[in-house]
């Protein structure tokens, strides 16, 4: 329920209370969930921030109510209405948009966009790629994307990449320490690995991927970002982890099947090490089912796990979410 105050300038709304240090991460997550009220201004309350939301959301603590200043509405960017994302100078229109050609005509007029594509399939196959149709601009699928102070050359039709994990990648990187050994089991073109390597030059990052095209771009991105502490391994993660011991941290960003590789990860993690496991779950069982599977697999390998954090990363499909569970192995 929302209501105006007697002055008509503020509005009462449900809100999420977070510390200032976690404010930006929480804001991005709420945006990804479609839960943040963009018509209201985030407000400060002591050492906390109050973020107005449109609906009940799970995984953000107990909601409260407060009054918020109403923001002046702005016109949509370039008058574009519809779902799309931008990677470098390529705009990708959602496959379900019926007026894709009209959107493309508007997007290509932006001086930042050189190519407009429309997705023709969901993410699929062993290498998690999509099919595209060309709509406007230059006929190409390679672009240079900048994120978190790093540059990534990639081919959107040949490798998996989403800009929607930018905040999540920084969240993980911020937990790493100097001299940590980090294993990125499904590295792609390197957005986790290179960010970590750049932030922590004394760390040792082992980046693994099965897609030879992703590996080609990963090598190029290591060069582009001038990092010297990334070890690249091409092949199946179950095989390529051979010889790795005492990893401090393992990133398992293969949401549909990460759990199948957990026993492999447990063989190379040190006692006290942390695993970040990503999964796709239904809203009726966001975390508990996956936590139970993690616990059972660890027990079979004579390990115990201590959950550290569990979070919704972004919506994935109707009633489904991309989640991450962080846990310590002991």
Backbone torsions as a table, in degrees:
resi	resn	phi	psi	omega
1	UNK	NA	137.1	176.4
2	UNK	-126.5	152.8	179.5
3	UNK	-152.8	151.9	175.7
4	UNK	-86.2	149.5	174.8
5	UNK	-82.9	179.5	-173.0
6	UNK	-67.2	-22.1	179.8
7	UNK	-83.8	-15.4	179.4
8	UNK	74.9	7.1	-176.5
9	UNK	-104.7	-19.8	179.8
10	UNK	-115.8	163.0	178.1
11	UNK	-136.6	136.9	175.3
12	UNK	-80.6	138.2	-177.7
13	UNK	-150.6	155.3	166.6
14	UNK	-61.5	150.0	179.9
15	UNK	-152.0	157.6	175.1
16	UNK	-103.6	131.8	178.4
17	UNK	-101.2	124.2	179.8
18	UNK	-136.9	160.9	174.3
19	UNK	-72.1	158.5	-179.9
20	UNK	-60.3	-35.9	-176.1
21	UNK	-66.8	-28.1	179.9
22	UNK	-104.1	8.6	-175.4
23	UNK	-61.6	-46.7	-175.8
24	UNK	-68.6	-40.6	177.8
25	UNK	-61.2	-46.1	-179.7
26	UNK	-64.1	-41.1	179.7
27	UNK	-59.2	-44.8	-179.5
28	UNK	-64.6	-39.7	179.2
29	UNK	-64.2	-42.4	179.5
30	UNK	-66.1	-35.2	175.2
31	UNK	-63.4	-45.4	179.6
32	UNK	-60.8	-32.7	-180.0
33	UNK	-82.6	-5.9	-176.7
34	UNK	69.2	25.4	-173.2
35	UNK	-103.2	-20.6	-175.4
36	UNK	-76.1	142.4	177.4
37	UNK	-91.2	102.6	-175.5
38	UNK	-75.1	-7.0	178.5
39	UNK	-86.1	-8.7	-176.3
40	UNK	-117.9	148.2	-176.3
41	UNK	-90.0	130.2	175.0
42	UNK	-61.0	139.3	-177.2
43	UNK	-123.6	155.2	178.9
44	UNK	-93.7	141.2	175.7
45	UNK	-137.9	90.4	-176.1
46	UNK	65.5	-124.0	179.4
47	UNK	-89.9	5.8	-177.5
48	UNK	-114.5	164.4	170.8
49	UNK	-117.0	143.5	174.4
50	UNK	-109.0	120.4	-177.3
51	UNK	-109.7	117.1	-177.9
52	UNK	-70.8	136.5	-179.6
53	UNK	-126.5	157.4	-176.8
54	UNK	-88.7	-18.0	-172.4
55	UNK	-156.3	170.9	174.5
56	UNK	-65.5	136.3	177.9
57	UNK	-132.2	140.8	-178.2
58	UNK	-95.5	145.1	175.5
59	UNK	93.2	8.5	-179.2
60	UNK	-122.0	18.8	179.7
61	UNK	82.3	-175.4	-178.2
62	UNK	-74.8	133.0	178.8
63	UNK	-82.7	153.2	174.7
64	UNK	-131.9	-174.2	177.3
65	UNK	-125.8	147.9	177.0
66	UNK	-159.4	171.0	177.3
67	UNK	-94.2	138.6	-177.1
68	UNK	-130.5	146.1	176.4
69	UNK	-71.1	137.4	178.8
70	UNK	-83.6	127.3	179.9
71	UNK	-81.6	151.3	172.6
72	UNK	-71.6	131.9	-179.1
73	UNK	-75.3	141.5	175.1
74	UNK	-110.2	154.6	176.7
75	UNK	-69.2	146.5	177.1
76	UNK	-56.0	145.0	-178.2
77	UNK	-54.5	120.7	177.2
78	UNK	56.9	17.4	177.9
79	UNK	72.4	19.5	-176.4
80	UNK	-87.2	126.6	175.1
81	UNK	-118.6	121.5	-179.2
82	UNK	142.4	170.4	-175.5
83	UNK	-93.8	125.1	176.4
84	UNK	-157.8	164.2	173.6
85	UNK	-134.9	157.9	-178.5
86	UNK	-120.0	127.6	173.8
87	UNK	-120.4	108.7	-176.9
88	UNK	61.7	-121.6	178.4
89	UNK	-105.9	20.7	176.8
90	UNK	-112.8	127.8	173.2
91	UNK	-100.6	133.6	-179.7
92	UNK	-118.1	115.2	-178.9
93	UNK	-88.4	138.7	-179.8
94	UNK	-56.9	144.1	-176.1
95	UNK	-64.8	-19.9	-176.8
96	UNK	-93.4	0.3	179.9
97	UNK	-75.5	122.8	-176.5
98	UNK	-79.0	-27.2	-179.5
99	UNK	-106.0	47.7	-176.7
100	UNK	-62.1	-38.3	-178.5
101	UNK	-66.2	-39.4	176.2
102	UNK	-64.2	-41.7	176.5
103	UNK	-62.2	-41.8	-178.7
104	UNK	-62.7	-40.7	178.9
105	UNK	-58.9	-37.3	179.7
106	UNK	-77.3	-43.8	-177.8
107	UNK	-61.8	-41.2	-174.4
108	UNK	-68.3	-15.7	177.5
109	UNK	-76.6	-15.3	176.1
110	UNK	-70.5	138.2	-179.6
111	UNK	-73.5	-3.9	178.1
112	UNK	-94.2	-16.4	-174.6
113	UNK	-105.9	127.2	178.1
114	UNK	-111.1	-20.2	-177.9
115	UNK	-142.3	138.4	174.2
116	UNK	-123.0	125.9	178.6
117	UNK	-121.2	160.7	169.6
118	UNK	-123.6	132.5	176.1
119	UNK	-64.5	134.4	179.2
120	UNK	-112.4	0.0	179.7
121	UNK	-153.6	160.5	170.7
122	UNK	-72.9	172.4	172.5
123	UNK	-66.2	126.9	-173.0
124	UNK	-152.6	168.5	175.2
125	UNK	82.7	174.6	-176.2
126	UNK	-61.3	-33.9	-176.3
127	UNK	-99.6	8.4	175.5
128	UNK	54.3	54.7	-179.8
129	UNK	-111.2	170.8	178.6
130	UNK	-127.9	157.0	171.7
131	UNK	-94.5	147.2	-177.9
132	UNK	-131.8	154.0	167.6
133	UNK	-113.4	146.7	-179.8
134	UNK	-85.8	134.7	-178.9
135	UNK	-116.9	-40.3	-174.7
136	UNK	-160.9	157.0	174.9
137	UNK	84.6	-147.7	-178.8
138	UNK	-78.8	137.2	-177.8
139	UNK	-84.3	87.8	178.9
140	UNK	-157.4	164.4	179.2
141	UNK	-128.2	4.3	177.3
142	UNK	-95.9	139.8	179.9
143	UNK	-150.8	166.8	175.1
144	UNK	-112.3	120.5	-175.8
145	UNK	-113.8	137.0	178.6
146	UNK	-111.1	135.4	-178.9
147	UNK	-157.3	133.3	174.7
148	UNK	51.5	37.5	178.0
149	UNK	79.3	9.4	179.5
150	UNK	-119.5	160.1	177.5
151	UNK	-119.5	137.9	-178.5
152	UNK	-132.1	115.8	171.4
153	UNK	-85.2	133.8	-176.9
154	UNK	-159.1	159.1	174.4
155	UNK	-111.5	112.7	-172.5
156	UNK	-64.1	-21.0	-179.2
157	UNK	-90.4	-11.5	-173.1
158	UNK	-115.5	-15.1	-178.5
159	UNK	-135.9	161.3	174.9
160	UNK	-88.9	131.5	173.5
161	UNK	-159.9	137.0	172.8
162	UNK	-133.5	132.8	175.7
163	UNK	-74.3	-9.7	-174.6
164	UNK	-74.8	-5.9	178.2
165	UNK	-102.4	13.1	-177.6
166	UNK	-55.0	-49.7	-179.4
167	UNK	-65.6	-38.6	179.6
168	UNK	-65.0	-40.3	179.1
169	UNK	-63.4	-39.3	177.5
170	UNK	-68.7	-35.7	178.5
171	UNK	-59.2	-45.3	179.6
172	UNK	-67.3	-45.7	-178.5
173	UNK	-58.5	-36.6	-178.2
174	UNK	-66.7	-14.8	-179.4
175	UNK	-91.6	-13.4	-178.1
176	UNK	-74.0	153.5	176.7
177	UNK	-120.0	157.8	174.8
178	UNK	-56.0	141.6	178.6
179	UNK	72.1	6.9	174.2
180	UNK	-67.1	146.7	168.7
181	UNK	-99.5	116.9	-175.3
182	UNK	-117.0	130.2	177.3
183	UNK	-112.1	119.5	176.6
184	UNK	-102.6	98.2	-168.6
185	UNK	-71.7	-22.9	-178.6
186	UNK	-135.8	71.2	-162.0
187	UNK	-77.6	-24.3	-175.6
188	UNK	59.6	-134.5	-179.1
189	UNK	-86.2	2.3	169.6
190	UNK	105.8	19.5	-175.3
191	UNK	-65.3	-32.0	172.8
192	UNK	-77.6	-50.5	-171.8
193	UNK	-62.2	-47.5	-175.2
194	UNK	-70.2	-39.7	177.1
195	UNK	-59.5	-45.9	179.9
196	UNK	-64.8	-45.5	-178.8
197	UNK	-61.8	-36.3	-178.7
198	UNK	-73.3	-39.3	-179.9
199	UNK	-72.3	-31.3	-174.9
200	UNK	-129.5	83.0	-174.7
201	UNK	-60.2	-23.3	-179.7
202	UNK	-90.8	-0.2	176.4
203	UNK	-76.7	162.3	175.4
204	UNK	-118.5	111.1	-176.8
205	UNK	-106.9	124.4	177.5
206	UNK	-106.8	113.8	-175.4
207	UNK	-108.5	122.8	-175.3
208	UNK	-119.6	138.4	170.0
209	UNK	-156.6	151.3	-176.9
210	UNK	-91.4	-22.5	-176.2
211	UNK	-80.0	114.9	-177.4
212	UNK	-63.2	-29.4	177.9
213	UNK	-70.5	-41.0	176.5
214	UNK	-61.4	-40.3	178.8
215	UNK	-63.2	-40.0	177.7
216	UNK	-59.1	-46.1	179.7
217	UNK	-71.4	-33.2	176.4
218	UNK	-60.3	-44.8	178.1
219	UNK	-61.3	-42.9	179.5
220	UNK	-65.5	-38.2	-178.9
221	UNK	-71.9	-32.5	171.8
222	UNK	-59.6	-42.9	178.5
223	UNK	-67.4	-45.3	-179.1
224	UNK	-57.8	-39.5	-175.5
225	UNK	-93.6	1.6	173.2
226	UNK	55.7	42.8	176.0
227	UNK	-100.7	141.5	-174.7
228	UNK	-112.3	-1.9	-170.7
229	UNK	-114.6	28.9	175.7
230	UNK	-111.0	121.8	174.5
231	UNK	-98.8	123.3	-174.8
232	UNK	-103.1	132.3	177.2
233	UNK	-129.3	126.0	-179.7
234	UNK	-101.8	126.6	178.0
235	UNK	143.3	-175.0	179.4
236	UNK	-68.9	132.6	-176.4
237	UNK	-58.5	-32.9	-179.2
238	UNK	-62.2	-30.8	179.8
239	UNK	-92.2	-38.9	-171.1
240	UNK	-75.0	-10.6	177.3
241	UNK	-80.2	-4.8	-178.8
242	UNK	-55.5	132.0	179.0
243	UNK	91.4	-10.8	178.2
244	UNK	-82.8	132.8	177.6
245	UNK	-135.6	149.9	171.0
246	UNK	55.6	47.0	174.1
247	UNK	-68.3	136.3	177.7
248	UNK	-79.5	-30.1	-174.1
249	UNK	-152.7	138.0	178.8
250	UNK	-128.7	131.7	177.9
251	UNK	-105.9	124.6	-177.0
252	UNK	-121.2	75.0	-177.2
253	UNK	-98.6	71.7	171.5
254	UNK	-136.8	75.1	-161.6
255	UNK	-55.0	-34.2	-176.8
256	UNK	-77.7	-18.3	-175.3
257	UNK	-146.2	16.2	179.1
258	UNK	-54.7	-40.0	-175.5
259	UNK	-58.3	-27.8	-179.7
260	UNK	-70.9	-16.8	-179.1
261	UNK	-103.9	4.0	-173.7
262	UNK	-65.4	-38.6	179.2
263	UNK	-63.3	-32.5	175.1
264	UNK	-65.4	-45.7	180.0
265	UNK	-61.9	-38.4	-178.4
266	UNK	-65.3	-25.5	-179.7
267	UNK	-73.0	-19.7	-174.2
268	UNK	-115.4	-5.6	-179.3
269	UNK	-82.0	145.3	175.4
270	UNK	-84.1	160.9	174.9
271	UNK	-62.8	126.5	-176.2
272	UNK	92.9	-3.6	178.1
273	UNK	-73.8	164.5	-174.8
274	UNK	-119.1	137.4	176.1
275	UNK	-116.1	135.0	173.9
276	UNK	-109.0	106.5	-175.4
277	UNK	-109.5	126.8	-179.4
278	UNK	-102.7	145.3	-178.7
279	UNK	-150.7	165.1	171.7
280	UNK	-110.0	123.9	-177.1
281	UNK	-133.8	161.2	178.4
282	UNK	-84.7	149.8	-178.0
283	UNK	-61.2	-22.2	178.7
284	UNK	-76.1	-16.6	178.2
285	UNK	-148.4	72.9	-174.2
286	UNK	-65.3	-44.6	-169.6
287	UNK	-127.6	-37.9	-167.3
288	UNK	-61.7	-42.1	-179.8
289	UNK	-62.7	-41.7	179.2
290	UNK	-69.4	-40.4	176.7
291	UNK	-60.1	-38.8	179.0
292	UNK	-65.1	-43.0	178.3
293	UNK	-62.2	-43.6	178.6
294	UNK	-58.8	-46.7	-180.0
295	UNK	-61.6	-41.6	-179.2
296	UNK	-66.6	-43.1	179.6
297	UNK	-65.6	-41.5	178.6
298	UNK	-63.1	-40.9	-179.1
299	UNK	-63.5	-40.1	178.5
300	UNK	-63.4	-28.0	179.5
301	UNK	-95.4	12.0	179.0
302	UNK	63.9	36.6	173.8
303	UNK	-120.1	162.9	169.1
304	UNK	-122.0	153.4	179.0
305	UNK	-124.7	146.2	176.0
306	UNK	-118.7	109.7	178.3
307	UNK	-61.6	133.2	179.5
308	UNK	-106.2	-37.4	-178.1
309	UNK	-160.2	151.3	172.6
310	UNK	-143.8	135.6	-172.3
311	UNK	-152.7	151.5	169.7
312	UNK	-81.4	124.5	178.8
313	UNK	-85.5	-44.6	179.4
314	UNK	-171.8	159.2	170.7
315	UNK	-65.9	145.7	-179.9
316	UNK	-114.5	-45.0	-179.9
317	UNK	-156.8	171.0	178.0
318	UNK	-52.4	123.0	178.1
319	UNK	70.7	6.2	180.0
320	UNK	-122.8	147.5	-177.5
321	UNK	-134.7	147.1	169.6
322	UNK	-85.2	118.9	-176.8
323	UNK	-119.5	163.7	171.7
324	UNK	-133.0	135.1	174.1
325	UNK	-118.8	121.1	176.1
326	UNK	-98.5	131.5	178.9
327	UNK	-148.1	150.2	178.3
328	UNK	-94.9	142.9	-179.9
329	UNK	-105.7	126.0	178.8
330	UNK	-129.5	NA	NA
